[in-house]
Amino acid sequence: MKNKVKEVLANLLKVKIEELKDDVSLQNSIGVDSTEMVESVIALEKSFGVKLNIKEITKNSTISDIANNIQSKLAK
């Protein structure tokens, strides 16, 4: 799951997958701004077919947090 999340975000944000660490927030690690966060949420929703709460994703979420959030929605 984390690898797929990293793949989607790396393609969208034009960064190397290696830059996307599991335990660091997107905003702190690669300086993702608010517009990019919204675009990231939309891309993740399309990729996984789930509806994400943007507030949950943007509040300093790590890759692990995002993957767990998506996983929990897929399990429902």
FENVENWO-V706193 format. One record per pair of residues at least 24 apart in sequence whose C-alpha atoms are under 6 Angstrom apart, sorted by the first residue. I is the first residue (numbers start at 1). J is the second residue. Records with the same first field share a line. If there is no record, write none. Layout:
I: J ; J
//
This chain:
1: 67
2: 67
22: 63 ; 64
23: 62
24: 62
25: 60 ; 61 ; 62
//
